[in-house]
């Protein structure tokens, strides 16, 4: 695992959108804005089971990129290429609640749907740009 330099870690701690790039079944790239965080040097995101980004990560989780741009200095960014090291439903609700606290300042994710299952994706960095 490649270490994320402390000079940009502050950016990942802010409530800014992470741009998540995954590979579709036909080889094209899908990019989605997602909530994210950094934990023990790994990127943590959360989505619902069955969404295209989830399917892409299940099937092709060895190729993933996250890019975060500083809203106060658009020339400052970090790009993290990596692979999925963990994909689990076990703590999905807890993680989305934690991200809702970071991004919305609320204790519980307000857009929860009884029909969906939340899944946590942990990304292990293999290459980091923009430090």
N, C-alpha and C positions, 0 to 999 in steps of 0.2 A: 504494500500500500504506500502511495506517495503522500507525504505530509502537506497539509495546506498551511502556508506561511501565515504567521500572525498579522502581517501587514494588511491582509485582506479578510481575515476571519471576522473582523468587526462588521464588514459588509454582509456576511452570511448571517450574522446575529440580528440584523435589522429586519423589520417587517416589509421587505421588498420581495417582489415576485421572482421566483426562480423560473427560468425558461428551460423546460425539459424537452430534450430531443430524443425520440425513439425511432426505431426502424419499423416501418409498416411491412406487412406480408409481401407486397410487391417490390420492396426495396426502397421505396420513397421515404422521405423523412417526415415525421410528424413532430411539430413543436407545440407545446402547451404551456401556458403560464400556470404555475402551481405554487402552493405554499410549501416552504421548506425550512429546514433547520440543520445545524451541524452538531453532531454528537460523537465524541471520541474520534474526531477526524473524519467521520463519514457523514455523507449527506442523507437526511431522512425526509422522505416525502410521504404523502398519503393520498389515496384515491379510492374509488369504489370498484369492487370486483366487476369485471365485464366491460369496463370502458376500454376504448381502443388502446390507450397508453398502457393499461394494465395487461391487456392481451399481448401487446408488443413486448413488454418486459418479461412476461412469462415465457414467450417463445424465443425472444432474442435479447435477453437481459445482459448478454456479454458485450453489448455495444450501446452505450448511453452517454449523453452529454448534458451537462447543466451549465447554463450561463446566467450570471447575475450582474446587472449593471447598476452602478451607483447613481441614484436619482439626483444627487446634488452635484455630481461631476460625471457627465455622460462618457467621458474618455476613460474613466476608471471602471474596470470590470474584472471578473474572474470567470474563466471557463474551466470546467472540471470534466474531464473524460474519465469514464470508469466502467465498472460492471456491477450488476446487482449482486450483493453478497447475502442479502436476506430479503425475503418476500413473505409476509405473514399476516394472517387475519387475527392472530392471537391478541394483539394490543391495538388494533386499528382504531377503535373508538377512543381509547385513551390518548393516542397520538393526535387524532384530529381535534380533540378538545384542547390539547396543549398548543397546537398550531392556531386554534381559534383565539386562545389567550394572547399569543404573540401578535397576530394580525388584526384582531378585532377588539381585544381587551375584554373578552367575555370568557366565562368559565366553561361553557358548554357550546359546542358547535351548533349554531342556530339553523342550519340547513339540512339537518339529519333527516333521512328518509327511512321509514321502516322497511321499505323494499330493498334497500341496498346494504351490502356488507362492506365495511371499510377495511382496507388493506394497507399495511405499512411497507414501504420499499426503502431499503438501506443500500446506499451506493458507496462502493469502495473506490476512492480515487486512484487512477493509474497514471494520469498526466494532468498537470495543472498549469494554466497559462494566465498571465495578467497579474502576477504577484509583484 
